[in-house]
Amino acid sequence: MDTAVNAAVGTALALQQFNQGQQAQASLLKQSLDGQASHIEQLMASVTPTDSLATSGSLGTQINTYA
């Protein structure tokens, strides 16, 4: 019976350590993604389109694209 209890406790401790590692990795990933999102927001805010759609003619009155 002692070996079964020891095995159960050992398994529980191993799972606890594994979960802590997974939580640390998930936290690091979240921080990384939040940092990337912040940089993208800054980039998108700095880009302001200067040209508007054409008001007459057959070109440029429906879609405004940038290369």
PyMOL Python script that loads the backbone (N, CA, C, O; Angstrom):
from pymol import cmd

cmd.read_pdbstr("""\
ATOM      1  N   MET A   1       0.821  -1.186   0.000  1.00  0.00           N
ATOM      2  CA  MET A   1       0.000   0.000   0.000  1.00  0.00           C
ATOM      3  C   MET A   1       0.868   1.254   0.000  1.00  0.00           C
ATOM      4  O   MET A   1       0.505   2.253  -0.621  1.00  0.00           O
ATOM      5  N   ASP A   2       2.000   1.217   0.681  1.00  0.00           N
ATOM      6  CA  ASP A   2       2.888   2.378   0.716  1.00  0.00           C
ATOM      7  C   ASP A   2       3.358   2.771  -0.674  1.00  0.00           C
ATOM      8  O   ASP A   2       3.444   3.958  -0.992  1.00  0.00           O
ATOM      9  N   THR A   3       3.657   1.790  -1.496  1.00  0.00           N
ATOM     10  CA  THR A   3       4.157   2.110  -2.841  1.00  0.00           C
ATOM     11  C   THR A   3       3.082   2.783  -3.687  1.00  0.00           C
ATOM     12  O   THR A   3       3.388   3.660  -4.495  1.00  0.00           O
ATOM     13  N   ALA A   4       1.831   2.379  -3.507  1.00  0.00           N
ATOM     14  CA  ALA A   4       0.746   3.002  -4.265  1.00  0.00           C
ATOM     15  C   ALA A   4       0.564   4.458  -3.841  1.00  0.00           C
ATOM     16  O   ALA A   4       0.352   5.330  -4.683  1.00  0.00           O
ATOM     17  N   VAL A   5       0.645   4.716  -2.548  1.00  0.00           N
ATOM     18  CA  VAL A   5       0.515   6.082  -2.041  1.00  0.00           C
ATOM     19  C   VAL A   5       1.691   6.933  -2.500  1.00  0.00           C
ATOM     20  O   VAL A   5       1.516   8.078  -2.916  1.00  0.00           O
ATOM     21  N   ASN A   6       2.878   6.369  -2.422  1.00  0.00           N
ATOM     22  CA  ASN A   6       4.064   7.102  -2.867  1.00  0.00           C
ATOM     23  C   ASN A   6       3.993   7.414  -4.358  1.00  0.00           C
ATOM     24  O   ASN A   6       4.379   8.500  -4.791  1.00  0.00           O
ATOM     25  N   ALA A   7       3.503   6.471  -5.130  1.00  0.00           N
ATOM     26  CA  ALA A   7       3.378   6.691  -6.572  1.00  0.00           C
ATOM     27  C   ALA A   7       2.351   7.780  -6.857  1.00  0.00           C
ATOM     28  O   ALA A   7       2.562   8.619  -7.732  1.00  0.00           O
ATOM     29  N   ALA A   8       1.259   7.771  -6.134  1.00  0.00           N
ATOM     30  CA  ALA A   8       0.219   8.789  -6.336  1.00  0.00           C
ATOM     31  C   ALA A   8       0.739  10.175  -5.963  1.00  0.00           C
ATOM     32  O   ALA A   8       0.498  11.148  -6.677  1.00  0.00           O
ATOM     33  N   VAL A   9       1.442  10.257  -4.856  1.00  0.00           N
ATOM     34  CA  VAL A   9       2.010  11.539  -4.429  1.00  0.00           C
ATOM     35  C   VAL A   9       3.064  12.013  -5.425  1.00  0.00           C
ATOM     36  O   VAL A   9       3.111  13.192  -5.776  1.00  0.00           O
ATOM     37  N   GLY A  10       3.903  11.094  -5.874  1.00  0.00           N
ATOM     38  CA  GLY A  10       4.915  11.452  -6.858  1.00  0.00           C
ATOM     39  C   GLY A  10       4.296  11.948  -8.153  1.00  0.00           C
ATOM     40  O   GLY A  10       4.771  12.921  -8.738  1.00  0.00           O
ATOM     41  N   THR A  11       3.246  11.291  -8.599  1.00  0.00           N
ATOM     42  CA  THR A  11       2.547  11.715  -9.812  1.00  0.00           C
ATOM     43  C   THR A  11       1.914  13.087  -9.617  1.00  0.00           C
ATOM     44  O   THR A  11       1.989  13.934 -10.507  1.00  0.00           O
ATOM     45  N   ALA A  12       1.304  13.311  -8.484  1.00  0.00           N
ATOM     46  CA  ALA A  12       0.676  14.605  -8.204  1.00  0.00           C
ATOM     47  C   ALA A  12       1.713  15.721  -8.201  1.00  0.00           C
ATOM     48  O   ALA A  12       1.467  16.799  -8.742  1.00  0.00           O
ATOM     49  N   LEU A  13       2.866  15.471  -7.598  1.00  0.00           N
ATOM     50  CA  LEU A  13       3.923  16.486  -7.572  1.00  0.00           C
ATOM     51  C   LEU A  13       4.480  16.746  -8.964  1.00  0.00           C
ATOM     52  O   LEU A  13       4.774  17.889  -9.313  1.00  0.00           O
ATOM     53  N   ALA A  14       4.623  15.697  -9.755  1.00  0.00           N
ATOM     54  CA  ALA A  14       5.115  15.867 -11.119  1.00  0.00           C
ATOM     55  C   ALA A  14       4.131  16.678 -11.950  1.00  0.00           C
ATOM     56  O   ALA A  14       4.538  17.549 -12.719  1.00  0.00           O
ATOM     57  N   LEU A  15       2.843  16.400 -11.802  1.00  0.00           N
ATOM     58  CA  LEU A  15       1.828  17.168 -12.529  1.00  0.00           C
ATOM     59  C   LEU A  15       1.795  18.629 -12.080  1.00  0.00           C
ATOM     60  O   LEU A  15       1.585  19.530 -12.893  1.00  0.00           O
ATOM     61  N   GLN A  16       1.999  18.853 -10.804  1.00  0.00           N
ATOM     62  CA  GLN A  16       2.017  20.221 -10.291  1.00  0.00           C
ATOM     63  C   GLN A  16       3.190  20.990 -10.888  1.00  0.00           C
ATOM     64  O   GLN A  16       3.027  22.142 -11.292  1.00  0.00           O
ATOM     65  N   GLN A  17       4.357  20.380 -10.951  1.00  0.00           N
ATOM     66  CA  GLN A  17       5.521  21.041 -11.551  1.00  0.00           C
ATOM     67  C   GLN A  17       5.300  21.283 -13.038  1.00  0.00           C
ATOM     68  O   GLN A  17       5.669  22.336 -13.559  1.00  0.00           O
ATOM     69  N   PHE A  18       4.700  20.313 -13.724  1.00  0.00           N
ATOM     70  CA  PHE A  18       4.421  20.470 -15.145  1.00  0.00           C
ATOM     71  C   PHE A  18       3.465  21.637 -15.370  1.00  0.00           C
ATOM     72  O   PHE A  18       3.677  22.445 -16.274  1.00  0.00           O
ATOM     73  N   ASN A  19       2.413  21.730 -14.555  1.00  0.00           N
ATOM     74  CA  ASN A  19       1.445  22.818 -14.697  1.00  0.00           C
ATOM     75  C   ASN A  19       2.089  24.172 -14.432  1.00  0.00           C
ATOM     76  O   ASN A  19       1.758  25.150 -15.102  1.00  0.00           O
ATOM     77  N   GLN A  20       2.993  24.246 -13.476  1.00  0.00           N
ATOM     78  CA  GLN A  20       3.680  25.506 -13.205  1.00  0.00           C
ATOM     79  C   GLN A  20       4.524  25.923 -14.398  1.00  0.00           C
ATOM     80  O   GLN A  20       4.569  27.104 -14.743  1.00  0.00           O
ATOM     81  N   GLY A  21       5.189  24.974 -15.026  1.00  0.00           N
ATOM     82  CA  GLY A  21       5.979  25.276 -16.219  1.00  0.00           C
ATOM     83  C   GLY A  21       5.106  25.751 -17.360  1.00  0.00           C
ATOM     84  O   GLY A  21       5.461  26.688 -18.075  1.00  0.00           O
ATOM     85  N   GLN A  22       3.965  25.107 -17.532  1.00  0.00           N
ATOM     86  CA  GLN A  22       3.042  25.508 -18.596  1.00  0.00           C
ATOM     87  C   GLN A  22       2.498  26.910 -18.339  1.00  0.00           C
ATOM     88  O   GLN A  22       2.365  27.697 -19.276  1.00  0.00           O
ATOM     89  N   GLN A  23       2.188  27.229 -17.111  1.00  0.00           N
ATOM     90  CA  GLN A  23       1.689  28.558 -16.775  1.00  0.00           C
ATOM     91  C   GLN A  23       2.747  29.622 -17.037  1.00  0.00           C
ATOM     92  O   GLN A  23       2.432  30.709 -17.523  1.00  0.00           O
ATOM     93  N   ALA A  24       3.986  29.315 -16.721  1.00  0.00           N
ATOM     94  CA  ALA A  24       5.070  30.266 -16.971  1.00  0.00           C
ATOM     95  C   ALA A  24       5.241  30.496 -18.466  1.00  0.00           C
ATOM     96  O   ALA A  24       5.425  31.632 -18.901  1.00  0.00           O
ATOM     97  N   GLN A  25       5.182  29.432 -19.252  1.00  0.00           N
ATOM     98  CA  GLN A  25       5.305  29.579 -20.697  1.00  0.00           C
ATOM     99  C   GLN A  25       4.134  30.358 -21.280  1.00  0.00           C
ATOM    100  O   GLN A  25       4.328  31.193 -22.163  1.00  0.00           O
ATOM    101  N   ALA A  26       2.935  30.102 -20.803  1.00  0.00           N
ATOM    102  CA  ALA A  26       1.755  30.822 -21.286  1.00  0.00           C
ATOM    103  C   ALA A  26       1.840  32.304 -20.931  1.00  0.00           C
ATOM    104  O   ALA A  26       1.448  33.160 -21.724  1.00  0.00           O
ATOM    105  N   SER A  27       2.345  32.598 -19.753  1.00  0.00           N
ATOM    106  CA  SER A  27       2.507  33.995 -19.337  1.00  0.00           C
ATOM    107  C   SER A  27       3.521  34.711 -20.222  1.00  0.00           C
ATOM    108  O   SER A  27       3.301  35.852 -20.627  1.00  0.00           O
ATOM    109  N   LEU A  28       4.623  34.046 -20.519  1.00  0.00           N
ATOM    110  CA  LEU A  28       5.639  34.632 -21.391  1.00  0.00           C
ATOM    111  C   LEU A  28       5.092  34.859 -22.797  1.00  0.00           C
ATOM    112  O   LEU A  28       5.357  35.895 -23.407  1.00  0.00           O
ATOM    113  N   LEU A  29       4.341  33.909 -23.305  1.00  0.00           N
ATOM    114  CA  LEU A  29       3.726  34.058 -24.628  1.00  0.00           C
ATOM    115  C   LEU A  29       2.752  35.231 -24.644  1.00  0.00           C
ATOM    116  O   LEU A  29       2.730  36.004 -25.601  1.00  0.00           O
ATOM    117  N   LYS A  30       1.949  35.368 -23.594  1.00  0.00           N
ATOM    118  CA  LYS A  30       0.984  36.472 -23.515  1.00  0.00           C
ATOM    119  C   LYS A  30       1.707  37.817 -23.497  1.00  0.00           C
ATOM    120  O   LYS A  30       1.283  38.759 -24.166  1.00  0.00           O
ATOM    121  N   GLN A  31       2.795  37.909 -22.735  1.00  0.00           N
ATOM    122  CA  GLN A  31       3.565  39.149 -22.687  1.00  0.00           C
ATOM    123  C   GLN A  31       4.140  39.472 -24.060  1.00  0.00           C
ATOM    124  O   GLN A  31       4.129  40.628 -24.484  1.00  0.00           O
ATOM    125  N   SER A  32       4.634  38.474 -24.743  1.00  0.00           N
ATOM    126  CA  SER A  32       5.211  38.670 -26.070  1.00  0.00           C
ATOM    127  C   SER A  32       4.151  39.145 -27.056  1.00  0.00           C
ATOM    128  O   SER A  32       4.386  40.076 -27.825  1.00  0.00           O
ATOM    129  N   LEU A  33       2.991  38.509 -27.035  1.00  0.00           N
ATOM    130  CA  LEU A  33       1.915  38.903 -27.952  1.00  0.00           C
ATOM    131  C   LEU A  33       1.387  40.304 -27.630  1.00  0.00           C
ATOM    132  O   LEU A  33       1.060  41.069 -28.537  1.00  0.00           O
ATOM    133  N   ASP A  34       1.306  40.634 -26.350  1.00  0.00           N
ATOM    134  CA  ASP A  34       0.869  41.980 -25.967  1.00  0.00           C
ATOM    135  C   ASP A  34       1.861  43.037 -26.454  1.00  0.00           C
ATOM    136  O   ASP A  34       1.461  44.108 -26.910  1.00  0.00           O
ATOM    137  N   GLY A  35       3.148  42.732 -26.355  1.00  0.00           N
ATOM    138  CA  GLY A  35       4.170  43.658 -26.853  1.00  0.00           C
ATOM    139  C   GLY A  35       4.081  43.835 -28.349  1.00  0.00           C
ATOM    140  O   GLY A  35       4.202  44.953 -28.850  1.00  0.00           O
ATOM    141  N   GLN A  36       3.870  42.746 -29.076  1.00  0.00           N
ATOM    142  CA  GLN A  36       3.725  42.836 -30.530  1.00  0.00           C
ATOM    143  C   GLN A  36       2.480  43.640 -30.898  1.00  0.00           C
ATOM    144  O   GLN A  36       2.514  44.452 -31.823  1.00  0.00           O
ATOM    145  N   ALA A  37       1.390  43.418 -30.183  1.00  0.00           N
ATOM    146  CA  ALA A  37       0.156  44.159 -30.452  1.00  0.00           C
ATOM    147  C   ALA A  37       0.372  45.650 -30.220  1.00  0.00           C
ATOM    148  O   ALA A  37      -0.135  46.478 -30.976  1.00  0.00           O
ATOM    149  N   SER A  38       1.114  45.990 -29.189  1.00  0.00           N
ATOM    150  CA  SER A  38       1.404  47.394 -28.906  1.00  0.00           C
ATOM    151  C   SER A  38       2.202  48.028 -30.039  1.00  0.00           C
ATOM    152  O   SER A  38       1.916  49.152 -30.453  1.00  0.00           O
ATOM    153  N   HIS A  39       3.205  47.306 -30.539  1.00  0.00           N
ATOM    154  CA  HIS A  39       4.012  47.828 -31.644  1.00  0.00           C
ATOM    155  C   HIS A  39       3.178  47.992 -32.911  1.00  0.00           C
ATOM    156  O   HIS A  39       3.329  48.980 -33.629  1.00  0.00           O
ATOM    157  N   ILE A  40       2.310  47.041 -33.185  1.00  0.00           N
ATOM    158  CA  ILE A  40       1.458  47.126 -34.374  1.00  0.00           C
ATOM    159  C   ILE A  40       0.496  48.301 -34.249  1.00  0.00           C
ATOM    160  O   ILE A  40       0.250  49.008 -35.227  1.00  0.00           O
ATOM    161  N   GLU A  41      -0.049  48.514 -33.057  1.00  0.00           N
ATOM    162  CA  GLU A  41      -0.949  49.653 -32.855  1.00  0.00           C
ATOM    163  C   GLU A  41      -0.220  50.965 -33.117  1.00  0.00           C
ATOM    164  O   GLU A  41      -0.780  51.876 -33.728  1.00  0.00           O
ATOM    165  N   GLN A  42       1.025  51.067 -32.660  1.00  0.00           N
ATOM    166  CA  GLN A  42       1.803  52.280 -32.897  1.00  0.00           C
ATOM    167  C   GLN A  42       2.078  52.468 -34.380  1.00  0.00           C
ATOM    168  O   GLN A  42       1.991  53.582 -34.897  1.00  0.00           O
ATOM    169  N   LEU A  43       2.410  51.377 -35.063  1.00  0.00           N
ATOM    170  CA  LEU A  43       2.658  51.473 -36.507  1.00  0.00           C
ATOM    171  C   LEU A  43       1.405  51.889 -37.263  1.00  0.00           C
ATOM    172  O   LEU A  43       1.457  52.742 -38.149  1.00  0.00           O
ATOM    173  N   MET A  44       0.290  51.288 -36.910  1.00  0.00           N
ATOM    174  CA  MET A  44      -0.960  51.608 -37.600  1.00  0.00           C
ATOM    175  C   MET A  44      -1.383  53.054 -37.326  1.00  0.00           C
ATOM    176  O   MET A  44      -1.945  53.712 -38.202  1.00  0.00           O
ATOM    177  N   ALA A  45      -1.119  53.541 -36.133  1.00  0.00           N
ATOM    178  CA  ALA A  45      -1.477  54.919 -35.809  1.00  0.00           C
ATOM    179  C   ALA A  45      -0.588  55.912 -36.545  1.00  0.00           C
ATOM    180  O   ALA A  45      -1.014  57.030 -36.837  1.00  0.00           O
ATOM    181  N   SER A  46       0.652  55.510 -36.849  1.00  0.00           N
ATOM    182  CA  SER A  46       1.565  56.433 -37.518  1.00  0.00           C
ATOM    183  C   SER A  46       1.311  56.527 -39.015  1.00  0.00           C
ATOM    184  O   SER A  46       1.765  57.474 -39.656  1.00  0.00           O
ATOM    185  N   VAL A  47       0.601  55.572 -39.579  1.00  0.00           N
ATOM    186  CA  VAL A  47       0.318  55.584 -41.014  1.00  0.00           C
ATOM    187  C   VAL A  47      -1.021  56.267 -41.230  1.00  0.00           C
ATOM    188  O   VAL A  47      -2.069  55.763 -40.824  1.00  0.00           O
ATOM    189  N   THR A  48      -0.967  57.406 -41.867  1.00  0.00           N
ATOM    190  CA  THR A  48      -2.201  58.119 -42.179  1.00  0.00           C
ATOM    191  C   THR A  48      -2.318  58.259 -43.690  1.00  0.00           C
ATOM    192  O   THR A  48      -1.441  58.842 -44.328  1.00  0.00           O
ATOM    193  N   PRO A  49      -3.374  57.737 -44.258  1.00  0.00           N
ATOM    194  CA  PRO A  49      -3.536  57.871 -45.705  1.00  0.00           C
ATOM    195  C   PRO A  49      -3.739  59.334 -46.089  1.00  0.00           C
ATOM    196  O   PRO A  49      -4.523  60.047 -45.463  1.00  0.00           O
ATOM    197  N   THR A  50      -3.033  59.767 -47.112  1.00  0.00           N
ATOM    198  CA  THR A  50      -3.137  61.157 -47.540  1.00  0.00           C
ATOM    199  C   THR A  50      -4.049  61.317 -48.746  1.00  0.00           C
ATOM    200  O   THR A  50      -4.610  62.390 -48.970  1.00  0.00           O
ATOM    201  N   ASP A  51      -4.193  60.263 -49.513  1.00  0.00           N
ATOM    202  CA  ASP A  51      -5.015  60.338 -50.707  1.00  0.00           C
ATOM    203  C   ASP A  51      -6.415  59.835 -50.399  1.00  0.00           C
ATOM    204  O   ASP A  51      -6.597  58.851 -49.682  1.00  0.00           O
ATOM    205  N   SER A  52      -7.390  60.521 -50.949  1.00  0.00           N
ATOM    206  CA  SER A  52      -8.761  60.062 -50.791  1.00  0.00           C
ATOM    207  C   SER A  52      -9.249  59.519 -52.126  1.00  0.00           C
ATOM    208  O   SER A  52      -8.553  59.613 -53.137  1.00  0.00           O
ATOM    209  N   LEU A  53     -10.426  58.963 -52.121  1.00  0.00           N
ATOM    210  CA  LEU A  53     -10.992  58.433 -53.349  1.00  0.00           C
ATOM    211  C   LEU A  53     -11.248  59.564 -54.349  1.00  0.00           C
ATOM    212  O   LEU A  53     -11.565  60.695 -53.980  1.00  0.00           O
ATOM    213  N   ALA A  54     -11.101  59.218 -55.602  1.00  0.00           N
ATOM    214  CA  ALA A  54     -11.408  60.190 -56.650  1.00  0.00           C
ATOM    215  C   ALA A  54     -12.909  60.464 -56.639  1.00  0.00           C
ATOM    216  O   ALA A  54     -13.709  59.585 -56.317  1.00  0.00           O
ATOM    217  N   THR A  55     -13.279  61.683 -56.991  1.00  0.00           N
ATOM    218  CA  THR A  55     -14.703  62.038 -56.984  1.00  0.00           C
ATOM    219  C   THR A  55     -15.327  61.931 -58.362  1.00  0.00           C
ATOM    220  O   THR A  55     -16.552  61.935 -58.486  1.00  0.00           O
ATOM    221  N   SER A  56     -14.512  61.835 -59.395  1.00  0.00           N
ATOM    222  CA  SER A  56     -15.069  61.700 -60.737  1.00  0.00           C
ATOM    223  C   SER A  56     -14.136  60.830 -61.582  1.00  0.00           C
ATOM    224  O   SER A  56     -12.994  60.574 -61.199  1.00  0.00           O
ATOM    225  N   GLY A  57     -14.631  60.386 -62.722  1.00  0.00           N
ATOM    226  CA  GLY A  57     -13.839  59.552 -63.604  1.00  0.00           C
ATOM    227  C   GLY A  57     -14.144  58.078 -63.398  1.00  0.00           C
ATOM    228  O   GLY A  57     -14.963  57.712 -62.555  1.00  0.00           O
ATOM    229  N   SER A  58     -13.472  57.236 -64.181  1.00  0.00           N
ATOM    230  CA  SER A  58     -13.751  55.802 -64.109  1.00  0.00           C
ATOM    231  C   SER A  58     -12.752  55.057 -63.229  1.00  0.00           C
ATOM    232  O   SER A  58     -12.955  53.879 -62.935  1.00  0.00           O
ATOM    233  N   LEU A  59     -11.697  55.708 -62.811  1.00  0.00           N
ATOM    234  CA  LEU A  59     -10.702  55.047 -61.969  1.00  0.00           C
ATOM    235  C   LEU A  59     -10.623  55.701 -60.596  1.00  0.00           C
ATOM    236  O   LEU A  59     -10.670  56.925 -60.475  1.00  0.00           O
ATOM    237  N   GLY A  60     -10.500  54.868 -59.562  1.00  0.00           N
ATOM    238  CA  GLY A  60     -10.256  55.376 -58.208  1.00  0.00           C
ATOM    239  C   GLY A  60     -11.464  55.884 -57.475  1.00  0.00           C
ATOM    240  O   GLY A  60     -11.323  56.554 -56.452  1.00  0.00           O
ATOM    241  N   THR A  61     -12.671  55.582 -57.973  1.00  0.00           N
ATOM    242  CA  THR A  61     -13.857  56.076 -57.281  1.00  0.00           C
ATOM    243  C   THR A  61     -14.488  55.033 -56.364  1.00  0.00           C
ATOM    244  O   THR A  61     -15.387  55.364 -55.590  1.00  0.00           O
ATOM    245  N   GLN A  62     -14.036  53.771 -56.434  1.00  0.00           N
ATOM    246  CA  GLN A  62     -14.659  52.714 -55.635  1.00  0.00           C
ATOM    247  C   GLN A  62     -13.712  52.121 -54.592  1.00  0.00           C
ATOM    248  O   GLN A  62     -14.123  51.831 -53.468  1.00  0.00           O
ATOM    249  N   ILE A  63     -12.452  51.942 -54.963  1.00  0.00           N
ATOM    250  CA  ILE A  63     -11.493  51.288 -54.076  1.00  0.00           C
ATOM    251  C   ILE A  63     -10.258  52.155 -53.944  1.00  0.00           C
ATOM    252  O   ILE A  63      -9.725  52.641 -54.941  1.00  0.00           O
ATOM    253  N   ASN A  64      -9.807  52.349 -52.727  1.00  0.00           N
ATOM    254  CA  ASN A  64      -8.597  53.117 -52.470  1.00  0.00           C
ATOM    255  C   ASN A  64      -7.537  52.139 -51.968  1.00  0.00           C
ATOM    256  O   ASN A  64      -7.668  51.620 -50.860  1.00  0.00           O
ATOM    257  N   THR A  65      -6.502  51.876 -52.745  1.00  0.00           N
ATOM    258  CA  THR A  65      -5.467  50.912 -52.351  1.00  0.00           C
ATOM    259  C   THR A  65      -4.127  51.588 -52.237  1.00  0.00           C
ATOM    260  O   THR A  65      -3.878  52.619 -52.861  1.00  0.00           O
ATOM    261  N   TYR A  66      -3.259  50.996 -51.430  1.00  0.00           N
ATOM    262  CA  TYR A  66      -1.899  51.491 -51.270  1.00  0.00           C
ATOM    263  C   TYR A  66      -0.947  50.338 -51.506  1.00  0.00           C
ATOM    264  O   TYR A  66      -1.211  49.209 -51.093  1.00  0.00           O
ATOM    265  N   ALA A  67       0.154  50.622 -52.167  1.00  0.00           N
ATOM    266  CA  ALA A  67       1.146  49.581 -52.407  1.00  0.00           C
ATOM    267  C   ALA A  67       2.250  49.688 -51.383  1.00  0.00           C
ATOM    268  O   ALA A  67       3.194  48.898 -51.407  1.00  0.00           O
TER     269      ALA A  67
END
""", "prot")
cmd.dss("prot")
cmd.show_as("cartoon", "prot")
cmd.util.cbc("prot")
cmd.orient("prot")
